[in-house]
Amino acid sequence: MDARITKQRLGNLLSYDWLKIIVSIAIAALALSLFFTMVRTTPTSAQSFEIYGYTDVYTGSKFGGVSEELESKNAFSYEILTVTSEYFRDDSYSANTIFGARRAAKEGTVMFVTDVERYDEEGNLKQASTLRSLSGTTLTTETSLGGYYDTRYFMDSARAYLEGYFGVGFGADSPLDEQKAEESFLKRNSNDKRFRSQKNRQKGIAQEKERLHKLKADYLTVSAAFERGALKHLVYTHEDKEYSPGIGLDGLNTITNLVYYKEGDEAAKDHLALMLFYTSYGKQSELTYDTLSFLSYLVTTYA
């Protein structure tokens, strides 16, 4: 039987069966796509670190590449699977619409804003800052929940979280409660596709211990930055109650390379603030404290 492939036979095949070939290729591509979608780990909201710049903040030369820099410096633990940045330009109604959609989808981790208050001649508040306007008093504190953290409460809560693993009054050399770290890992990642096998679970437990040690170091770095004034809690008063909706960044000398406030034609680091979003992550709520790693990055990179 002559089964040689000739130009004529190949031409006939393509002439009569080209549609079948295209359909077969498309089915194969779809099957591969579905396969990789099923086996890969899809980042949750808690595992996605999203950095926003609000409309009245200007972005510096480093903002566009901040995601890549954070990843190259291994700024985050194994639990943060994606890092992105987005700037909401103050050019139209669409900026607020997009921002609202992001928050409705539980997206966003931190956001750079400005803290510029306008007063009249009698000293009365004429125009609230973006920081005050966005936060109102809807902050996450010990007694209330809101869309943003009270930054003092966040730091207190982070300390309490780490004390659960390193003991009250922990320091740089405090040992980790390894059993508790392992139990926490297994509870949080019981359904994570990355850790299905026993070998990968053991690897994940080791990564969790590294994560906690890193968070302890980052917390100590950030706490020291608050003590020396490189970072500061911006405190407002409402109905005789104080709240802190943002972290002041004017103590970071080169922060204008990342974001800045514009005074005339000059790029200024005054009046810059960082807001911390509150999102209920359920059993992954511990990952909220990975924000410490971003704060540590800001301090070590721009102070």
One Martini backbone bead per residue (centre of mass of N, CA, C, O) as a GRO file, in nm:
protein
  303
    1MET     BB    1   0.095   0.037   0.024
    2ASP     BB    2   0.063   0.376  -0.051
    3ALA     BB    3   0.186   0.622   0.213
    4ARG     BB    4   0.281   0.863   0.086
    5ILE     BB    5   0.380   1.200   0.114
    6THR     BB    6   0.231   1.436  -0.085
    7LYS     BB    7   0.140   1.722  -0.227
    8GLN     BB    8  -0.138   1.624  -0.315
    9ARG     BB    9  -0.232   1.496  -0.047
   10LEU     BB   10  -0.190   1.750   0.128
   11GLY     BB   11  -0.380   1.930  -0.036
   12ASN     BB   12  -0.637   1.760   0.010
   13LEU     BB   13  -0.640   1.774   0.316
   14LEU     BB   14  -0.658   2.087   0.336
   15SER     BB   15  -0.915   2.120   0.158
   16TYR     BB   16  -1.115   1.913   0.337
   17ASP     BB   17  -0.973   1.933   0.665
   18TRP     BB   18  -0.921   2.223   0.790
   19LEU     BB   19  -1.151   2.247   0.998
   20LYS     BB   20  -1.074   2.001   1.173
   21ILE     BB   21  -0.794   2.107   1.253
   22ILE     BB   22  -0.880   2.368   1.395
   23VAL     BB   23  -1.068   2.235   1.602
   24SER     BB   24  -0.854   2.050   1.732
   25ILE     BB   25  -0.667   2.276   1.828
   26ALA     BB   26  -0.875   2.427   2.003
   27ILE     BB   27  -0.937   2.190   2.195
   28ALA     BB   28  -0.648   2.149   2.297
   29ALA     BB   29  -0.610   2.436   2.414
   30LEU     BB   30  -0.851   2.427   2.609
   31ALA     BB   31  -0.759   2.181   2.773
   32LEU     BB   32  -0.492   2.304   2.874
   33SER     BB   33  -0.616   2.549   3.013
   34LEU     BB   34  -0.793   2.391   3.214
   35PHE     BB   35  -0.570   2.231   3.348
   36PHE     BB   36  -0.399   2.474   3.459
   37THR     BB   37  -0.635   2.600   3.618
   38MET     BB   38  -0.683   2.351   3.812
   39VAL     BB   39  -0.371   2.326   3.930
   40ARG     BB   40  -0.357   2.604   4.006
   41THR     BB   41  -0.314   2.885   4.209
   42THR     BB   42  -0.555   3.107   4.315
   43PRO     BB   43  -0.559   3.407   4.422
   44THR     BB   44  -0.651   3.571   4.681
   45SER     BB   45  -0.708   3.856   4.840
   46ALA     BB   46  -0.487   3.792   5.062
   47GLN     BB   47  -0.265   3.708   4.817
   48SER     BB   48  -0.309   4.014   4.726
   49PHE     BB   49  -0.102   4.292   4.652
   50GLU     BB   50  -0.241   4.628   4.649
   51ILE     BB   51  -0.136   4.936   4.498
   52TYR     BB   52  -0.242   5.269   4.554
   53GLY     BB   53  -0.319   5.578   4.375
   54TYR     BB   54  -0.457   5.864   4.424
   55THR     BB   55  -0.563   6.143   4.252
   56ASP     BB   56  -0.368   6.361   4.435
   57VAL     BB   57  -0.138   6.180   4.350
   58TYR     BB   58   0.191   6.147   4.251
   59THR     BB   59   0.400   5.971   4.035
   60GLY     BB   60   0.691   5.824   4.026
   61SER     BB   61   0.947   5.640   3.879
   62LYS     BB   62   0.883   5.377   4.081
   63PHE     BB   63   0.581   5.291   4.056
   64GLY     BB   64   0.565   5.107   3.799
   65GLY     BB   65   0.805   4.901   3.945
   66VAL     BB   66   0.721   4.802   4.238
   67SER     BB   67   0.642   4.509   4.200
   68GLU     BB   68   0.916   4.403   4.095
   69GLU     BB   69   1.084   4.496   4.339
   70LEU     BB   70   0.941   4.333   4.558
   71GLU     BB   71   1.001   4.059   4.426
   72SER     BB   72   1.317   4.081   4.403
   73LYS     BB   73   1.335   4.135   4.734
   74ASN     BB   74   1.145   3.955   4.896
   75ALA     BB   75   0.926   4.117   5.077
   76PHE     BB   76   0.753   3.864   5.079
   77SER     BB   77   0.587   3.598   5.130
   78TYR     BB   78   0.456   3.300   5.009
   79GLU     BB   79   0.149   3.415   5.033
   80ILE     BB   80   0.228   3.625   4.817
   81LEU     BB   81   0.140   3.596   4.470
   82THR     BB   82   0.059   3.906   4.417
   83VAL     BB   83   0.178   4.223   4.264
   84THR     BB   84   0.025   4.549   4.248
   85SER     BB   85  -0.038   4.857   4.057
   86GLU     BB   86  -0.241   5.168   4.093
   87TYR     BB   87  -0.368   5.462   3.919
   88PHE     BB   88  -0.597   5.726   3.993
   89ARG     BB   89  -0.691   5.946   3.782
   90ASP     BB   90  -0.771   6.304   3.776
   91ASP     BB   91  -0.992   6.318   3.491
   92SER     BB   92  -1.259   6.170   3.603
   93TYR     BB   93  -1.525   5.979   3.699
   94SER     BB   94  -1.378   5.700   3.655
   95ALA     BB   95  -1.193   5.681   3.901
   96ASN     BB   96  -1.417   5.633   4.118
   97THR     BB   97  -1.546   5.393   3.977
   98ILE     BB   98  -1.303   5.202   3.983
   99PHE     BB   99  -1.249   5.213   4.283
  100GLY     BB  100  -1.528   5.107   4.372
  101ALA     BB  101  -1.500   4.834   4.226
  102ARG     BB  102  -1.255   4.730   4.377
  103ARG     BB  103  -1.383   4.734   4.665
  104ALA     BB  104  -1.630   4.554   4.600
  105ALA     BB  105  -1.403   4.315   4.528
  106LYS     BB  106  -1.179   4.324   4.755
  107GLU     BB  107  -0.971   4.534   4.667
  108GLY     BB  108  -0.693   4.620   4.816
  109THR     BB  109  -0.440   4.734   5.066
  110VAL     BB  110  -0.307   5.009   4.971
  111MET     BB  111  -0.298   5.389   4.997
  112PHE     BB  112  -0.216   5.680   4.842
  113VAL     BB  113  -0.239   6.007   4.990
  114THR     BB  114  -0.362   6.311   5.106
  115ASP     BB  115  -0.298   6.580   5.379
  116VAL     BB  116  -0.501   6.852   5.306
  117GLU     BB  117  -0.596   7.140   5.478
  118ARG     BB  118  -0.864   7.380   5.478
  119TYR     BB  119  -0.881   7.721   5.598
  120ASP     BB  120  -1.008   7.984   5.735
  121GLU     BB  121  -0.963   8.285   5.894
  122GLU     BB  122  -1.098   8.145   6.169
  123GLY     BB  123  -1.005   7.824   6.165
  124ASN     BB  124  -1.195   7.675   5.985
  125LEU     BB  125  -1.299   7.413   5.817
  126LYS     BB  126  -1.318   7.406   5.460
  127GLN     BB  127  -1.127   7.153   5.362
  128ALA     BB  128  -1.095   6.836   5.340
  129SER     BB  129  -0.912   6.581   5.325
  130THR     BB  130  -0.872   6.292   5.171
  131LEU     BB  131  -0.827   6.127   5.424
  132ARG     BB  132  -1.085   6.220   5.573
  133SER     BB  133  -1.300   6.166   5.350
  134LEU     BB  134  -1.253   5.855   5.320
  135SER     BB  135  -1.279   5.769   5.628
  136GLY     BB  136  -1.387   5.930   5.842
  137THR     BB  137  -1.496   5.682   6.099
  138THR     BB  138  -1.451   5.405   5.923
  139LEU     BB  139  -1.284   5.212   6.136
  140THR     BB  140  -1.065   4.972   6.249
  141THR     BB  141  -1.133   4.862   6.571
  142GLU     BB  142  -1.226   4.736   6.870
  143THR     BB  143  -1.545   4.861   6.815
  144SER     BB  144  -1.504   4.881   6.494
  145LEU     BB  145  -1.601   4.882   6.150
  146GLY     BB  146  -1.423   4.928   5.831
  147GLY     BB  147  -1.237   5.023   5.540
  148TYR     BB  148  -1.020   5.109   5.763
  149TYR     BB  149  -0.744   5.147   5.944
  150ASP     BB  150  -0.633   5.205   6.240
  151THR     BB  151  -0.299   5.238   6.275
  152ARG     BB  152  -0.267   5.182   6.577
  153TYR     BB  153  -0.433   4.924   6.581
  154PHE     BB  154  -0.266   4.766   6.381
  155MET     BB  155  -0.004   4.758   6.551
  156ASP     BB  156  -0.131   4.627   6.800
  157SER     BB  157  -0.237   4.375   6.649
  158ALA     BB  158   0.036   4.279   6.542
  159ARG     BB  159   0.169   4.236   6.814
  160ALA     BB  160  -0.036   4.029   6.923
  161TYR     BB  161   0.011   3.821   6.703
  162LEU     BB  162   0.322   3.778   6.761
  163GLU     BB  163   0.294   3.702   7.063
  164GLY     BB  164   0.164   3.420   6.996
  165TYR     BB  165   0.471   3.320   6.890
  166PHE     BB  166   0.700   3.503   7.086
  167GLY     BB  167   0.584   3.668   7.300
  168VAL     BB  168   0.592   3.889   7.536
  169GLY     BB  169   0.817   4.123   7.445
  170PHE     BB  170   0.951   4.080   7.192
  171GLY     BB  171   1.244   4.010   6.999
  172ALA     BB  172   1.490   3.934   6.780
  173ASP     BB  173   1.557   3.651   6.968
  174SER     BB  174   1.289   3.530   6.971
  175PRO     BB  175   1.125   3.245   6.987
  176LEU     BB  176   0.941   3.007   6.821
  177ASP     BB  177   0.626   2.859   6.807
  178GLU     BB  178   0.621   2.584   6.614
  179GLN     BB  179   0.353   2.442   6.669
  180LYS     BB  180   0.168   2.685   6.616
  181ALA     BB  181   0.264   2.737   6.328
  182GLU     BB  182   0.171   2.464   6.216
  183GLU     BB  183  -0.128   2.484   6.291
  184SER     BB  184  -0.186   2.741   6.130
  185PHE     BB  185  -0.111   2.638   5.853
  186LEU     BB  186  -0.313   2.396   5.835
  187LYS     BB  187  -0.570   2.567   5.872
  188ARG     BB  188  -0.525   2.773   5.629
  189ASN     BB  189  -0.404   2.530   5.403
  190SER     BB  190  -0.595   2.274   5.355
  191ASN     BB  191  -0.689   2.376   5.034
  192ASP     BB  192  -0.412   2.404   4.911
  193LYS     BB  193  -0.258   2.307   4.616
  194ARG     BB  194   0.047   2.332   4.711
  195PHE     BB  195  -0.024   2.113   4.979
  196ARG     BB  196  -0.103   1.806   4.918
  197SER     BB  197   0.154   1.694   4.985
  198GLN     BB  198   0.370   1.604   5.230
  199LYS     BB  199   0.617   1.750   5.122
  200ASN     BB  200   0.476   2.031   5.077
  201ARG     BB  201   0.383   2.071   5.367
  202GLN     BB  202   0.665   2.085   5.492
  203LYS     BB  203   0.753   2.323   5.326
  204GLY     BB  204   0.527   2.516   5.424
  205ILE     BB  205   0.603   2.515   5.724
  206ALA     BB  206   0.880   2.644   5.679
  207GLN     BB  207   0.765   2.904   5.545
  208GLU     BB  208   0.599   2.995   5.789
  209LYS     BB  209   0.837   3.041   5.979
  210GLU     BB  210   0.971   3.252   5.801
  211ARG     BB  211   0.737   3.451   5.798
  212LEU     BB  212   0.733   3.512   6.106
  213HIS     BB  213   1.023   3.612   6.130
  214LYS     BB  214   0.986   3.844   5.929
  215LEU     BB  215   0.754   3.993   6.071
  216LYS     BB  216   0.913   4.057   6.321
  217ALA     BB  217   1.131   4.228   6.183
  218ASP     BB  218   0.934   4.429   6.049
  219TYR     BB  219   0.803   4.534   6.304
  220LEU     BB  220   1.064   4.648   6.434
  221THR     BB  221   1.125   4.844   6.204
  222VAL     BB  222   0.857   5.007   6.217
  223SER     BB  223   0.862   5.087   6.514
  224ALA     BB  224   1.128   5.247   6.493
  225ALA     BB  225   1.018   5.453   6.287
  226PHE     BB  226   0.809   5.576   6.478
  227GLU     BB  227   1.005   5.662   6.709
  228ARG     BB  228   1.190   5.854   6.500
  229GLY     BB  229   0.975   5.974   6.260
  230ALA     BB  230   0.952   5.833   5.976
  231LEU     BB  231   0.686   5.762   6.110
  232LYS     BB  232   0.323   5.850   6.140
  233HIS     BB  233   0.039   5.919   6.310
  234LEU     BB  234  -0.265   6.039   6.189
  235VAL     BB  235  -0.457   6.263   6.386
  236TYR     BB  236  -0.799   6.277   6.462
  237THR     BB  237  -1.101   6.461   6.554
  238HIS     BB  238  -1.424   6.318   6.673
  239GLU     BB  239  -1.623   6.378   6.909
  240ASP     BB  240  -1.370   6.348   7.116
  241LYS     BB  241  -1.234   6.145   6.910
  242GLU     BB  242  -0.969   5.948   6.819
  243TYR     BB  243  -0.809   5.904   6.493
  244SER     BB  244  -0.613   5.690   6.250
  245PRO     BB  245  -0.612   5.679   5.891
  246GLY     BB  246  -0.288   5.733   5.875
  247ILE     BB  247   0.046   5.745   5.736
  248GLY     BB  248   0.313   5.935   5.766
  249LEU     BB  249   0.588   6.018   5.506
  250ASP     BB  250   0.790   6.274   5.558
  251GLY     BB  251   1.039   6.085   5.681
  252LEU     BB  252   1.086   6.002   5.379
  253ASN     BB  253   1.325   6.137   5.185
  254THR     BB  254   1.265   5.951   4.892
  255ILE     BB  255   0.946   5.917   4.825
  256THR     BB  256   0.924   6.084   4.551
  257ASN     BB  257   1.003   5.835   4.370
  258LEU     BB  258   0.707   5.721   4.412
  259VAL     BB  259   0.561   5.966   4.569
  260TYR     BB  260   0.369   6.287   4.549
  261TYR     BB  261   0.336   6.628   4.629
  262LYS     BB  262   0.208   6.924   4.479
  263GLU     BB  263   0.389   7.241   4.493
  264GLY     BB  264   0.326   7.355   4.229
  265ASP     BB  265   0.632   7.243   4.072
  266GLU     BB  266   0.681   7.075   4.328
  267ALA     BB  267   0.812   6.795   4.482
  268ALA     BB  268   0.654   6.659   4.772
  269LYS     BB  269   0.646   6.488   5.102
  270ASP     BB  270   0.432   6.637   5.205
  271HIS     BB  271   0.110   6.515   5.277
  272LEU     BB  272   0.163   6.212   5.303
  273ALA     BB  273  -0.030   5.901   5.282
  274LEU     BB  274  -0.118   5.580   5.435
  275MET     BB  275  -0.358   5.344   5.366
  276LEU     BB  276  -0.544   5.075   5.529
  277PHE     BB  277  -0.714   4.818   5.440
  278TYR     BB  278  -1.025   4.661   5.512
  279THR     BB  279  -1.057   4.297   5.499
  280SER     BB  280  -1.240   4.010   5.509
  281TYR     BB  281  -1.054   3.686   5.515
  282GLY     BB  282  -1.100   3.503   5.736
  283LYS     BB  283  -0.877   3.242   5.763
  284GLN     BB  284  -0.674   3.477   5.620
  285SER     BB  285  -0.634   3.720   5.827
  286GLU     BB  286  -0.324   3.702   5.886
  287LEU     BB  287  -0.233   3.843   5.608
  288THR     BB  288  -0.259   4.137   5.694
  289TYR     BB  289   0.045   4.148   5.825
  290ASP     BB  290   0.206   4.173   5.550
  291THR     BB  291   0.210   4.487   5.552
  292LEU     BB  292   0.472   4.515   5.714
  293SER     BB  293   0.659   4.460   5.467
  294PHE     BB  294   0.590   4.722   5.319
  295LEU     BB  295   0.675   4.920   5.539
  296SER     BB  296   0.966   4.821   5.552
  297TYR     BB  297   1.036   4.890   5.262
  298LEU     BB  298   0.995   5.194   5.283
  299VAL     BB  299   1.207   5.244   5.500
  300THR     BB  300   1.463   5.101   5.363
  301THR     BB  301   1.434   5.269   5.082
  302TYR     BB  302   1.333   5.594   5.179
  303ALA     BB  303   1.493   5.687   5.459
   0.00000   0.00000   0.00000
